[in-house]
Amino acid sequence: MIPDNLKPGNLYLIPSFISEAGIPGSLPSFNQEIIKGLDVFIVEELRTARRYLRSVGFSKDFESILFFELNEHTKLSEIGSYLQTVLDGRNAGLISEAGTPCVADPGAELVMLAHQNGIRVIPLTGPNSIILALMASGLNGQKFIFHGYLPIDKAERKQAIKSLEKDIQTFGRTQIFIEAPYRNVALFEALISNCSNDIKLCIACNITSTDEFIQTKTIGEWRKGKPEIHKKPAVFLLNQ
């Protein structure tokens, strides 16, 4: 319950770099000004969050900063307590490990609780590999679906790929998905083995890095040569 005379703070959703290179300009300077004014952060991993904050000019002593960790180990029952400082009138920032919070990233439960408690949620502009890949793919950007990860089991993956192709043929929607970088090659081989020749596949790899690779070809064209994507962060997109 918020006292009548106490206005809650804001919850800022703070994007971070999506490549180690962190190309200058991929984050607006406005974000840095917001970040410098905060002393409460909700982060996925403390060490990398602190490194990110220093990289964007945050100079406050970390001993004076309140950090909460929100990741796959966080219990749902704990999340509500992270917002108490915001309810008490302090602004807080939710920092993504890479890219934008809550999109293929933890944080949705926290944001929903913020809405339910009358806390203003302010998303800041920044790079998101899924949207950047779609922008650069040349595929349908009006209708698209993000699936997260496809199944690892070969039979289940084959069935999933066939379902994606059926959706493409029926609705024309761009199918977007990702994979753990060390399994990229296995996913690529599954795609070229199970998709029709005329289906288009875009592979967007190391987005915003100095060695960024984004290329769209038909499956038939991809069968002529494999891209160098092993252990590189990548987004995969399919359409016709």
KOLMI-45349 format. One record per residue: residue number from 1; residue in one letter; chain; x, y, z of N, C-alpha, C, O in turn. Coordinates in steps of 0.05 Angstrom, whole numbers. Each point is the difference from the previous one (the first is absolute). Layout:
PT mardren paba fimar   n.c1   n.c2   n.c3  ca.c1  ca.c2  ca.c3   c.c1   c.c2   c.c3   o.c1   o.c2   o.c3
PT     NUM    A     A      X      Y      Z      X      Y      Z      X      Y      Z      X      Y      Z
...
END
This chain:
PT mardren paba fimar   n.c1   n.c2   n.c3  ca.c1  ca.c2  ca.c3   c.c1   c.c2   c.c3   o.c1   o.c2   o.c3
PT       1    M     A     17    -24      0    -17     24      0     18     25      0     18      2     16
PT       2    I     A    -23     17    -34     15     24     -2    -13     22     16    -24      6     -4
PT       3    P     A     38      7     23    -11     22     15    -10     22    -19     11      4    -22
PT       4    D     A    -33     10     30    -12     20    -17     20     22     -8     -3     11    -22
PT       5    N     A     22     -5     39     18     22     -6     26     -9    -13     18     16     -4
PT       6    L     A    -16    -41     -4     25    -11    -11     -5     -9    -29    -17    -17     -5
PT       7    K     A     31     29    -13     -2     -7    -28     22    -21     -7     23      5      6
PT       8    P     A    -31    -27    -19     21    -20     -6     19     11    -21     -6     18    -15
PT       9    G     A     30    -30     15     20      7    -21     -7    -13    -26    -21    -12     -3
PT      10    N     A     40     15    -16     -4    -12    -27     17    -25     -2     21     -3     13
PT      11    L     A    -29    -15    -30     16    -24     -7      9      4    -29    -16     -1    -18
PT      12    Y     A     42      5     15     12      4    -27      9    -28    -11     14    -14     15
PT      13    L     A    -21      8    -39      9    -24    -14     24      7    -17     -2     14    -20
PT      14    I     A     26    -23     29     25     10    -11     13    -21    -19      8    -21     10
PT      15    P     A     -6     27    -36     14    -18    -18     30      0      4     11     20     11
PT      16    S     A      2    -41    -19     30      0      1     10     -9    -27    -15     -6    -18
PT      17    F     A     42      6     15     12     -8    -25     -7    -29     -7     -4    -17     19
PT      18    I     A      1     10    -44     -5    -28     -8     25    -12    -13     -1    -23    -10
PT      19    S     A     23     37     11     26    -12     -9     22     12     18     -3     22     11
PT      20    E     A     24    -37     -9     22      9     17     13     26    -11     11     16     15
PT      21    A     A    -13    -13    -41     11     24    -13    -15     25     10     12     21      2
PT      22    G     A    -38    -24      2    -16     23      9      4     24    -18      9     21     10
PT      23    I     A    -16    -23    -35      5     21    -19    -11     27     10    -23      1      8
PT      24    P     A     40     20     -9    -10     26      9    -25      9    -15     -2     -3    -24
PT      25    G     A    -17     14     39    -25      8    -13    -22    -20      2    -23      6     -6
PT      26    S     A     29    -31     14    -21    -20      3    -17      5     24    -22    -11      3
PT      27    L     A     31     29     15    -15      8     23     -2     30      1     21     14     -2
PT      28    P     A    -45     -2      5     -2     29      1     13     12     24      1    -12     21
PT      29    S     A      9     36    -23     13     14     22    -21      6     22      7      2     24
PT      30    F     A    -33      0    -32    -21      5     20      0    -22     21     -5      5     24
PT      31    N     A     10    -30    -33      0    -22     19     21      4     22     -5     -6     23
PT      32    Q     A     28     16    -31     22      4     19     -9     20     22      7     -3     23
PT      33    E     A    -21     24    -31     -9     20     19    -19    -12     20      0      6     24
PT      34    I     A    -18    -23    -34    -19    -14     18     15    -18     19     -5      0     25
PT      35    I     A     23    -16    -36     15    -20     16     16     14     23      1    -10     22
PT      36    K     A     12     32    -29     16     14     20    -16     11     24     11      4     21
PT      37    G     A    -37     -1    -25    -17     10     21    -12    -22     18    -15      6     19
PT      38    L     A     21    -31    -25    -12    -22     15     18    -11     21     25      1     -3
PT      39    D     A    -36    -12     24     16    -14     20    -13    -27      8      7    -12     20
PT      40    V     A    -27      3    -36    -12    -26      4     -2    -14    -27    -10     11    -19
PT      41    F     A     21    -35     17      0    -15    -25     -9    -28      5      7    -13     20
PT      42    I     A    -22      3    -39     -9    -28     -1     14    -13    -24     -5      9    -22
PT      43    V     A     22    -29     27     18     -9    -21     -1    -31     -2     -8    -14     19
PT      44    E     A     16      4    -42      1    -29     -4     25    -12     13     -2    -22     12
PT      45    E     A     24     36    -14     25    -11     12     16     24     10      6     19    -15
PT      46    L     A      2    -19     40     11     23     13     27      9    -13      4     24     -4
PT      47    R     A     13    -43     -1     27      7    -10     -2     14    -28     12     21     -4
PT      48    T     A    -28    -33    -14     -1     12    -27    -16     27      1      5     18    -16
PT      49    A     A    -24    -16     34    -15     25      2     18     23     10     -1     22    -11
PT      50    R     A     18    -28     30     19     20      9     20      8    -22      6     24     -3
PT      51    R     A      2    -43    -12     19      6    -23    -14     17    -20     11     19    -11
PT      52    Y     A    -36    -25      5    -16     16    -19     -3     29     10      4     19    -15
PT      53    L     A    -11    -16     41     -4     26     11     25     17     -2     -1     24     -7
PT      54    R     A     24    -35     12     25     15     -2      5      7    -29     11     22     -6
PT      55    S     A    -19    -39    -13      6      5    -28    -16     23    -11      7     13    -20
PT      56    V     A    -30     -6     33    -16     23     -9      3     24     18    -16     19     -1
PT      57    G     A     37    -19     17      7     24     15    -12      2     28      1     22     12
PT      58    F     A    -11    -43     -1    -11      0     27     23      1     20     16    -19      0
PT      59    S     A    -14     39     16     23      4     17     -5     -2     30     19      2     16
PT      60    K     A    -44     -8     -9     -6     -2     29     14    -24     12      5    -20    -14
PT      61    D     A      1     21     40     11    -22     15    -21    -22      1    -22      4     10
PT      62    F     A     29    -28    -19    -19    -22      0     -8     -8     28    -22    -12      4
PT      63    E     A     38     19     16     -8     -6     28    -25     15      8    -13     -8     19
PT      64    S     A      8     30    -32    -23     17      7    -24     -7    -18    -21     13      3
PT      65    I     A     24    -32    -21    -22     -7    -19    -14    -26      9     12    -19     10
PT      66    L     A    -38     19    -13    -16    -23      7     -5    -17    -25    -12     10    -19
PT      67    F     A     21    -35     20     -3    -18    -23    -18    -23      8      1    -11     22
PT      68    F     A    -19      3    -40    -16    -24      3      5    -17    -25      2     10    -22
PT      69    E     A      1    -37     26      5    -18    -23    -26    -13     -8    -15    -11     17
PT      70    L     A      9     12    -43    -24    -12    -11      8    -18    -24      7     10    -21
PT      71    N     A     -7    -36     26      7    -19    -21    -15    -26      4    -20      0     14
PT      72    E     A     29    -21    -28    -15    -25      1     -1    -13     28    -16    -18      5
PT      73    H     A     34     28     13      0    -11     27    -17     15     20     -4     -8     23
PT      74    T     A     -7     31    -32    -16     17     18    -28    -12      3    -13     -8    -19
PT      75    K     A      5      6     44    -27    -10      6    -21     22     -5      5     23      6
PT      76    L     A    -27    -31    -17    -22     19     -6     -8     15     25     -8     24     -1
PT      77    S     A      9    -38     24     -9     13     25     19     22      9     -8     17     16
PT      78    E     A     32    -16    -28     20     21      8     -3     26    -16      8     21      8
PT      79    I     A    -20    -24    -32      1     22    -19    -14     25     10      9     23     -4
PT      80    G     A    -32    -27     18    -15     23     10     16     17     18     -4     25      0
PT      81    S     A     22    -37     16     15     16     19     20     19    -14      9     20     12
PT      82    Y     A     -2    -27    -37     19     17    -14    -11     28     -6     14     19     -5
PT      83    L     A    -41    -18      5    -13     26     -7     -6     17     24    -10     22     -3
PT      84    Q     A     17    -32     27     -7     16     24     13     27      0    -11     20      8
PT      85    T     A     37    -19    -16     14     25     -1    -13     20    -20      0     24      5
PT      86    V     A    -11    -35    -26    -14     17    -20    -26     10     12     -8     23     -4
PT      87    L     A     -6    -40     18    -25      8     13      6     21     22    -17     17      6
PT      88    D     A     41    -18      4      8     20     21     10     26    -13      7     19     15
PT      89    G     A     -8    -17    -42      6     25    -13     26      2    -15      6     21    -11
PT      90    R     A     10    -42     10     25      0    -14     -3    -12    -28    -15    -19     -4
PT      91    N     A     30     31    -15      0    -11    -27     18    -24     -1     20     -2     15
PT      92    A     A    -26    -17    -33     17    -24     -3      3     -7    -29    -16      8    -17
PT      93    G     A     37    -22     11      5     -8    -28      2    -31     -3     14    -13     16
PT      94    L     A    -29      2    -35      3    -28     -6     19     -3    -24     -6     10    -22
PT      95    I     A     28    -23     26     21     -2    -21      0    -27    -12      1    -21     14
PT      96    S     A     -2     20    -41      2    -25    -14     29     -9     -1     18     16     -1
PT      97    E     A    -14    -42      0     27    -11     -3     10      7    -28     24      5     -4
PT      98    A     A    -42     -6    -16      8      8    -27    -26      8    -15    -19    -15      0
PT      99    G     A     20     38    -13    -24      9    -14    -20     13     18      8     15     18
PT     100    T     A    -33    -19    -23    -21     14     15    -14    -18     20     -5    -24     -5
PT     101    P     A     -1     34     29    -13    -16     21    -27    -11    -10    -14     13    -15
PT     102    C     A      7    -36     25    -26    -13     -3     -5    -11    -28    -21    -12     -5
PT     103    V     A     39     16    -14     -3    -11    -27     21    -22     -2     24      6     -4
PT     104    A     A    -33    -31      5     19    -23      1     20      4     24     23     -6     -3
PT     105    D     A    -34     17     24     17      8     23    -18      1     25    -24      6     -3
PT     106    P     A     35    -11     27    -17      1     24    -11     28      5     11     20    -10
PT     107    G     A    -33    -18     25     -9     26      8    -30      4     -3    -11     19     13
PT     108    A     A     -3    -35    -28    -28      4     -6    -17     -1     26    -18     17      4
PT     109    E     A     25    -35     14    -16     -2     25      4     25     17    -19     10     12
PT     110    L     A     43      0    -11      6     24     15    -16     24    -11    -12     16     14
PT     111    V     A     12    -13    -41    -14     22    -13    -30     -3      5    -13     21      5
PT     112    M     A      2    -45     -6    -28     -3      5     -7      8     28    -21     13      5
PT     113    L     A     38    -20     14     -5      8     28      1     31      3    -14     12     16
PT     114    A     A     33      0    -31      2     29      0    -27     13     -9     -9     19     12
PT     115    H     A     -2    -29    -34    -25     10    -10    -22     -4     21    -17     18      5
PT     116    Q     A     16    -41      8    -20     -6     19      2     18     25    -20      3     15
PT     117    N     A     43      8    -10      5     16     24      1     30     -7      8     16     17
PT     118    G     A    -16     -9    -41     -2     29     -7     27     13     -5      3     24      2
PT     119    I     A     18    -40     -8     26     10     -5      3      6    -30     -8    -17    -17
PT     120    R     A     18     40     10      3      7    -28     24    -16    -12     22      1     12
PT     121    V     A    -27    -15    -34     21    -15    -14      9     16    -24    -16      7    -17
PT     122    I     A     42     -2     15     11     17    -21     21    -17    -16     22     -4     10
PT     123    P     A    -29     -5    -34     20    -14    -16     19     19    -15     -9     19    -13
PT     124    L     A     35    -24     16     19     17    -14      8    -13    -27     -1    -25     -3
PT     125    T     A      9     41    -15      7     -9    -27     28    -14      0     18      9     14
PT     126    G     A    -16    -30    -29     26    -14     -1     -2    -23    -20    -21     -6    -11
PT     127    P     A     44     -8      6      1    -21    -20    -15    -25      9      3     -8     24
PT     128    N     A    -17     -5    -42    -13    -25      5      6    -18    -25     -8      7    -22
PT     129    S     A     22    -29     27      9    -16    -23    -23    -10    -17      3     -3    -24
PT     130    I     A    -26     -4     37    -22    -11    -15    -12     21    -20     -4     -6    -23
PT     131    I     A      0     30     33    -11     21    -17     20      9    -21     -7      4    -23
PT     132    L     A     32     -1     31     21      8    -20      3    -21    -22      3      7    -23
PT     133    A     A     -4    -32     31      1    -21    -20    -23      1    -19      3     -3    -25
PT     134    L     A    -27      7     35    -24      2    -17      2     24    -18     -6     -2    -24
PT     135    M     A     15     24     34      3     24    -17     19     -5    -23     -6      9    -23
PT     136    A     A     27    -24     28     21     -3    -21     -4    -25    -18     15     -4    -18
PT     137    S     A    -36    -11     24     -4    -26    -14    -12      3    -28      6    -17    -17
PT     138    G     A    -22     37     13    -15      2    -25    -25    -17      1    -14     -1    -21
PT     139    L     A      8    -12     43    -23    -17      3    -24     17     11      4     22      9
PT     140    N     A    -27    -34     -9    -25     14      9      3     11     28      2    -15     19
PT     141    G     A     -3     41    -16      1     13     26    -27      9     10     -2     12     21
PT     142    Q     A    -19    -18    -36    -27      6      8    -13    -22     17    -16      5     18
PT     143    K     A     24    -30    -25    -11    -23     14     24    -18      7     13    -10    -18
PT     144    F     A     -9      5     44     23    -17      7     -5    -12     28    -17     10     15
PT     145    I     A     31    -32    -10     -3    -14     25     28     -6     11     18     -9    -15
PT     146    F     A    -14     14     41     26     -8     13     -5    -25     16    -18      0     18
PT     147    H     A     33    -21    -23     -4    -26     13     20     -6     22     -3    -20     14
PT     148    G     A     22     37     -9     20     -7     20     18    -22    -12     12      4    -21
PT     149    Y     A    -10    -26     36     17    -22     -9    -17    -23    -12    -21     -6     11
PT     150    L     A     31     -6    -32    -13    -24    -11      9    -24     17     20      1     13
PT     151    P     A    -35    -23    -14      7    -24     15     28    -10     -7      9      3    -23
PT     152    I     A      5    -15     42     26    -11     -5     -1    -28    -12     16     -7    -17
PT     153    D     A    -36     -9     27     -3    -27    -11     -4      1    -30    -16     16    -10
PT     154    K     A     30    -32     -5      0      1    -29    -28     -4    -12     -8     14    -18
PT     155    A     A     -7    -34     28    -26     -5    -10    -19     23      6    -16      8    -18
PT     156    E     A     17      2     42    -17     23      8      7     25    -16    -17     15     -7
PT     157    R     A     43    -11      3      9     23    -15     -9     -1    -29    -10     20    -11
PT     158    K     A     12    -44     -1    -10     -4    -28    -30      7     -1     -8     14    -19
PT     159    Q     A     -8    -23     38    -28      5      0     -5     30      3    -18     11    -12
PT     160    A     A     33      2     30     -3     29      4      6     16    -25    -14     18     -7
PT     161    I     A     35    -26     -7      8     14    -25    -22     -4    -21     -7     19    -14
PT     162    K     A     -4    -42     12    -22     -5    -19    -24     17      7    -14     10    -18
PT     163    S     A      9     -6     44    -23     17      9      5     29     -7    -18     15     -8
PT     164    L     A     44     -6     10      6     27     -7     -5      5    -30    -11     20     -8
PT     165    E     A     20    -39     -8     -4      3    -29    -30      0     -7     -8     14    -18
PT     166    K     A     -7    -30     31    -29     -1     -5    -13     27      7    -17     10    -14
PT     167    D     A     27      2     36    -11     27      8      8     21    -21    -16     18     -6
PT     168    I     A     40    -20     -4      9     18    -21    -18     -2    -24     -9     21    -11
PT     169    Q     A      4    -45      2    -16     -4    -24    -29      8      4    -14      8    -19
PT     170    T     A      4    -11     44    -28      7      6     -5     29      5    -19     12    -10
PT     171    F     A     37      0     26     -4     28     10     21     20    -10     -4     24      3
PT     172    G     A     26    -34    -13     21     18    -10     15     14     23     12     21     -5
PT     173    R     A    -13    -32     29     14     12     23     29     -7      1      7    -24     -4
PT     174    T     A     10     43      9     28     -5      4      4    -15     27    -10      8     20
PT     175    Q     A     25    -30    -21      5    -16     24     28      7     10     20     -3    -14
PT     176    I     A    -18     11     39     25      9     12      7    -18     24    -18     -6     16
PT     177    F     A     43     -2    -14      8    -17     22     30      3      5     15     10    -17
PT     178    I     A     -6    -20     40     28      2      7     10    -27      9    -16    -19      3
PT     179    E     A     42     17      3     11    -25      9     25      6     17     12     22     -3
PT     180    A     A     -5    -40     21     25      3     14     23      0    -20      0    -18    -17
PT     181    P     A     18     37     18     21      3    -21     14    -26     -7      8     -4    -23
PT     182    Y     A     -3    -13     43     15    -25     -7    -17    -21    -14     11    -20     -9
PT     183    R     A    -37     26      6    -18    -18    -15     -9     12    -26    -17    -11    -14
PT     184    N     A     28     34      6     -8     13    -25      3    -18    -24    -18     -1    -17
PT     185    V     A     41    -12     15      5    -16    -24    -20    -23     -2    -10     -6    -22
PT     186    A     A      3     -7     44    -19    -21      0    -28     10     -9    -14    -14    -14
PT     187    L     A      7     38     23    -26     12     -8      1      6    -30    -20     -5    -14
PT     188    F     A     42     17      5      2      6    -29     -4    -25    -17    -14      0    -20
PT     189    E     A     27    -22     28     -1    -25    -15    -29    -11      1     -9    -12    -20
PT     190    A     A     -5     15     42    -27     -9      2    -18     16    -18    -19    -11    -12
PT     191    L     A     24     37     10    -16     17    -18      4     -7    -29    -20     -2    -15
PT     192    I     A     44     -1      6      5     -6    -28     -9    -29     -7     -4     -6    -24
PT     193    S     A      2    -11     44     -9    -27     -5    -30     -3     -1    -11    -18    -13
PT     194    N     A     -3     36     26    -29     -3      3    -17     22    -13    -25     -3     -1
PT     195    C     A     37     24     -9    -15     21    -13      0     -3    -30     19    -12    -11
PT     196    S     A    -39     22     -2     -1     -1    -30     21     19    -12      8     19     13
PT     197    N     A      0    -25    -37     21     15    -13     -6     30     -2     18     16      2
PT     198    D     A    -44     -9     -7     -6     28     -5     -6     17     25     -5     24     -1
PT     199    I     A      5    -37     24     -3     15     26     25     17      4     22    -10     -4
PT     200    K     A    -26     34     13     22     18      5      8     -1     29    -16      0     18
PT     201    L     A     42     -2    -13     12      0     27     19     24      3     19      3    -16
PT     202    C     A    -24     13     36     18     21      7     15     -8     25    -12    -10     20
PT     203    I     A     38     13    -20     17     -5     23     13     27      7     14     12    -16
PT     204    A     A    -20     -2     41     11     25      9     18     -6     24    -10     -8     21
PT     205    C     A     36     12    -25     19     -9     20     18     23     10      7     18    -16
PT     206    N     A     -1    -18     41     17     21     12    -11     28     -6     16     18     -8
PT     207    I     A    -42    -14     11    -12     25     -6     12     23     17      3     -4     24
PT     208    T     A      2     26    -36     13     25     11     29     -4      6     13     18     11
PT     209    S     A     -1    -41    -18     28     -4      4     15      9    -25    -12      4    -21
PT     210    T     A     39     -2     23     16      8    -23      0    -21    -22      6      6    -23
PT     211    D     A    -12    -31     31      0    -22    -20    -29    -10     -4     -5    -23     -5
PT     212    E     A    -14     42      6    -28     -7     -4     -4    -14    -27     11      8    -20
PT     213    F     A    -28    -29     20     -6    -15    -24    -30     -3     -2    -12    -12     18
PT     214    I     A      0     23    -39    -29     -3     -4     -4     -6    -30      7     15    -17
PT     215    Q     A    -19    -39     12     -3     -8    -28    -26    -16     -3     -5    -18     16
PT     216    T     A    -10     24    -37    -24    -15     -6      3    -15    -27      7     13    -20
PT     217    K     A    -12    -39     20      2    -16    -24    -23    -21      1    -11     -4     21
PT     218    T     A      5     -8    -44    -18    -22      0     14    -24     13     25     -2      1
PT     219    I     A    -40    -17      8     11    -25     11     18    -14    -21     21    -10      6
PT     220    G     A    -31     11    -31     16    -12    -22     27     13     -3     20    -13     -5
PT     221    E     A    -19     40      8     26     14     -1     17     -6     24     25     -3     -3
PT     222    W     A    -37      1     27     16     -5     24     13    -28     -2     21     -5     12
PT     223    R     A    -34    -14    -26     10    -27     -2     27     -1    -15     15    -19      2
PT     224    K     A     -9     41    -16     25      0    -15     24      8     17     23     -2     -9
PT     225    G     A    -28     12     33     22      9     17     -9      7     28    -20     14      3
PT     226    K     A     34    -23     17     -7      5     28     13     26     10     23      6     -7
PT     227    P     A    -38     10     22     11     24     12     17     -7     24     -4    -21     12
PT     228    E     A     22     39     -4     16     -3     24    -15     11     24      4     24      6
PT     229    I     A    -20    -40      7    -17     10     21      4    -16     27    -14      5     19
PT     230    H     A     34    -22    -18      4    -16     24      8     18     23     18     16     -2
PT     231    K     A    -33    -19     24      5     14     25     -2     31     -3     13     15     15
PT     232    K     A    -29     -7    -34     -5     29     -4    -30      6      5    -17    -15    -10
PT     233    P     A     10     35     26    -28      6      4    -14      6    -26      9     16    -16
PT     234    A     A    -32    -30     11    -13      2    -25    -30     -1      3    -11    -11     19
PT     235    V     A     -3     24    -38    -29     -1     -3     -6    -12    -27     12      6    -20
PT     236    F     A    -32    -24     20     -8    -14    -25    -28      9     -7    -18      1     17
PT     237    L     A     13      4    -43    -26      9     -9     -7    -16    -26     16     -4    -17
PT     238    L     A    -41     -4     16    -10    -15    -24    -25     14    -11    -17      9     15
PT     239    N     A     15     -9    -42    -25      8    -13      3     -8    -30     19    -13     -8
PT     240    Q     A    -38     21     -8      1     -7    -28      4     24    -18      1     -2    -24
END
